[in-house]
Amino acid sequence: MRLIESKPDKKRRSPAGTLFSIILHSVILFLAVFATARAGRKAEKPRETKVSFVEVKKDEPPPPKKEPPPPKEAPKPKAPKAVSMPELPKIVAPAPPKGFTVLPPPVTVPTSLPTIDLSKAITNESDFSGKGVAGGSDKGVAGGTGKEGDTGKLAGGDDHGPYMEFQVEKAVTKIGGEAPEYPLSLRTSGVEGQVLAQFVVNESGRYEPGSLKILESSNPAFTAAVKDALPRMRFSAAQIGGRKVQQLVQMPFQFHLAK
């Protein structure tokens, strides 16, 4: 390639020549750059790239789930066999014993109470039969000391012993006599106490000697005072059916100082 060398012209160039020269040089320069760039592209070979294709195994599908077998039906319970119940024996009312009469219920029920005669004695002396003897009866026997119709006495023996308070119609009550004297030694000392005595009051309203029994006593001096005063006491005798009888009495004696 040759460069166009312009010879120095001693003559002065025209403006059109100058413009033409610039354009010509520019075109030559452009073509040179273009040719150089194209030649570089042809010299550079493309690199080969080896691509290997690998077949990827597909995931095996999971085995199908086995459905559980249906539950076995429970065997139906067998119906129980009918059991024949033994016949119960019939309840029959027992027959009344021989010699007795079954009283029918009253048809009319009384609505009023029977009248009570308060003037009659509550108890009867004949209710207390006492002791009997061989060959005797509850109404007494011939030769007894009691009257005909009397009961509660031995045939040819003594009278009945003392009655209890609940056995008599009229109980014993104290009607007179001196009270036991307060022992002087105990009075001076300011000692108080009591005595519970048990004794028999006979038909005459007197203490029966030898029947005293001290059930409770707080001091022997109080006991001595009661024993000394009992023979001087007076009582109304117990009665059964208007007749005086002996009664066993329990009487407390209190010894208190007046304040």
C-alpha positions in Angstrom: 0.0 0.0 0.0 1.4 3.3 -1.0 0.6 6.5 0.6 -0.1 9.2 -1.7 2.4 11.8 -1.0 1.4 15.1 -2.1 4.2 17.0 -3.5 4.5 20.4 -2.3 2.9 22.6 -4.7 4.3 25.8 -4.8 1.0 26.9 -6.1 -1.9 27.4 -3.7 -4.6 24.7 -3.7 -8.2 25.4 -4.2 -10.8 24.6 -1.3 -12.5 21.9 -3.5 -9.3 20.0 -3.8 -8.7 20.1 -0.1 -12.2 18.7 0.6 -11.8 16.0 -1.9 -8.5 15.0 -0.4 -10.0 14.7 3.1 -12.9 12.6 1.9 -10.6 10.3 0.0 -8.3 9.8 3.0 -11.3 9.1 5.2 -12.7 6.4 2.9 -9.3 4.7 2.6 -8.8 4.7 6.3 -12.3 3.2 6.8 -11.7 0.5 4.3 -8.4 -0.4 6.0 -10.0 -0.7 9.4 -12.9 -2.7 8.1 -10.6 -5.1 6.2 -8.4 -5.6 9.3 -11.4 -6.4 11.5 -12.8 -8.8 9.1 -9.5 -10.6 8.6 -9.3 -11.0 12.4 -12.7 -12.6 12.6 -11.9 -15.1 9.9 -8.6 -16.1 11.6 -10.4 -16.8 15.0 -12.0 -20.3 14.8 -15.0 -21.1 17.0 -14.2 -23.5 19.9 -16.0 -26.8 19.8 -17.9 -27.7 22.9 -18.6 -31.4 23.5 -22.0 -31.9 25.0 -22.8 -35.3 26.3 -26.4 -36.2 26.9 -27.0 -38.6 29.8 -30.2 -40.3 30.2 -31.5 -39.9 33.7 -33.4 -42.7 35.2 -36.9 -41.7 36.2 -37.9 -42.3 39.8 -39.8 -45.5 40.2 -43.3 -44.9 41.3 -44.0 -46.0 44.9 -45.7 -49.4 45.2 -49.4 -49.0 45.5 -50.7 -49.1 49.1 -52.4 -52.3 50.0 -55.8 -51.6 51.4 -56.3 -53.4 54.8 -58.7 -56.3 54.6 -62.2 -55.5 55.9 -62.7 -56.5 59.5 -64.2 -59.8 60.2 -67.8 -59.6 61.4 -68.1 -60.6 65.0 -70.1 -63.7 65.4 -73.6 -62.9 66.4 -74.4 -64.0 70.0 -76.6 -67.0 70.1 -80.0 -66.4 71.6 -80.2 -67.9 75.1 -82.2 -70.9 75.4 -85.5 -70.4 77.2 -85.2 -71.8 80.7 -88.3 -73.0 82.2 -88.8 -71.7 85.7 -90.1 -74.2 88.2 -93.5 -73.4 89.5 -93.4 -71.8 92.9 -95.5 -73.5 95.5 -98.7 -71.8 96.3 -98.8 -70.1 99.7 -101.7 -71.4 101.6 -102.8 -69.9 104.9 -102.2 -72.3 107.7 -105.4 -73.8 109.2 -106.2 -72.6 112.7 -105.2 -75.1 115.4 -107.9 -77.4 116.7 -109.8 -76.2 119.7 -109.6 -72.5 118.8 -112.1 -70.3 117.1 -111.1 -67.7 114.6 -112.8 -64.5 115.5 -114.2 -62.5 112.6 -113.3 -58.8 112.4 -115.9 -56.5 113.9 -118.2 -55.1 111.3 -118.8 -51.9 113.2 -115.9 -50.0 114.7 -116.7 -48.1 118.0 -116.0 -44.4 117.8 -116.5 -43.6 121.5 -114.5 -44.6 124.6 -116.2 -46.7 127.3 -116.9 -44.9 130.5 -114.5 -45.4 133.4 -115.7 -45.6 136.9 -113.1 -43.7 139.0 -114.7 -44.8 142.3 -113.7 -48.4 141.8 -110.4 -49.6 143.2 -107.5 -49.7 140.8 -106.2 -53.0 142.0 -107.7 -56.0 143.7 -106.1 -57.8 146.6 -107.1 -61.1 145.0 -104.8 -60.3 142.1 -101.8 -61.0 144.4 -102.0 -64.7 145.0 -98.7 -65.1 146.9 -97.4 -68.6 147.6 -99.5 -71.7 147.5 -99.3 -75.2 149.0 -99.7 -78.6 147.6 -103.4 -79.3 147.1 -104.4 -75.7 147.4 -105.9 -73.3 144.8 -105.8 -69.6 144.0 -109.0 -69.1 146.0 -107.6 -70.7 149.1 -108.5 -73.9 150.9 -110.6 -74.9 153.9 -108.7 -74.4 157.1 -106.7 -71.3 156.0 -106.3 -68.3 158.2 -107.8 -65.9 155.7 -111.4 -65.3 155.0 -113.3 -67.1 152.4 -112.5 -65.6 149.0 -109.2 -64.1 150.2 -106.0 -64.9 148.3 -102.3 -64.3 148.8 -102.1 -66.2 152.1 -100.8 -69.6 153.0 -103.3 -72.2 154.3 -102.7 -72.2 158.1 -99.6 -69.9 157.6 -98.6 -66.2 158.1 -99.9 -63.2 156.1 -98.4 -61.9 152.9 -95.0 -60.1 153.2 -94.6 -56.4 152.7 -95.8 -54.9 149.4 -93.9 -52.6 147.1 -95.1 -49.1 146.5 -96.4 -49.9 143.0 -98.4 -52.8 144.3 -100.6 -50.9 146.7 -103.5 -48.5 146.1 -102.5 -46.1 148.8 -98.8 -45.7 149.6 -97.2 -45.0 153.0 -96.9 -41.3 154.0 -95.2 -39.7 157.0 -97.7 -38.0 159.3 -95.8 -37.2 162.5 -92.9 -37.9 164.8 -89.6 -36.2 165.4 -87.1 -35.9 162.6 -83.6 -37.3 163.1 -81.4 -35.0 165.3 -78.5 -33.4 163.7 -75.3 -34.7 165.3 -73.7 -31.9 167.4 -70.1 -32.7 166.4 -71.0 -32.5 162.7 -73.1 -29.4 163.1 -70.2 -27.6 164.9 -67.8 -28.7 162.1 -70.3 -27.5 159.4 -70.5 -31.0 157.8 -73.6 -31.8 155.8 -74.8 -35.1 154.3 -77.7 -37.5 153.7 -78.8 -41.0 154.4 -81.0 -43.3 152.2 -82.8 -45.8 154.4 -85.1 -48.8 153.5 -87.5 -50.2 156.1 -91.0 -51.7 156.5 -94.0 -49.8 157.7 -96.6 -52.2 159.2 -100.3 -52.1 159.3 -100.3 -49.8 162.4 -98.2 -47.2 160.7 -95.1 -47.9 162.7 -91.5 -48.8 161.7 -91.2 -52.6 161.8 -88.2 -53.3 164.0 -85.3 -55.2 162.4 -86.3 -54.2 158.9 -84.0 -51.2 158.5 -81.4 -51.3 155.8 -79.0 -48.4 155.0 -78.6 -48.1 151.3 -76.4 -45.0 151.3 -74.9 -42.8 154.0 -72.3 -40.0 153.9 -71.4 -40.3 157.6 -71.9 -43.0 160.3 -73.1 -40.3 162.8 -76.0 -39.5 160.4 -76.8 -43.2 160.2 -77.0 -43.4 164.0 -79.4 -40.4 164.1 -81.8 -42.1 161.6 -81.8 -45.4 163.6 -82.6 -43.5 166.8 -85.5 -41.5 165.3 -87.3 -44.2 163.3 -89.1 -45.8 166.2 -90.7 -42.4 167.1 -91.9 -41.7 163.6 -95.6 -42.1 162.7 -96.9 -43.1 159.2 -100.2 -43.7 157.5 -100.2 -47.4 156.6 -100.5 -48.6 153.0 -103.9 -49.9 151.8 -105.2 -52.3 149.2 -108.9 -52.6 148.7 -109.5 -50.5 151.9 -107.4 -52.9 154.1 -104.1 -51.8 155.7 -101.1 -53.8 154.6 -97.3 -53.7 155.1 -95.2 -51.8 152.6 -91.5 -51.6 152.0 -90.4 -47.9 152.0 -87.3 -46.2 150.8 -86.9 -42.7 152.4 -84.0 -40.2 152.1 -83.0 -38.1 155.1 -81.2 -34.8 154.4 -78.9 -33.1 156.9 -78.4 -29.4 155.9 -77.3 -26.4 158.0 -79.5 -23.3 157.8 -77.6 -20.3 156.2 
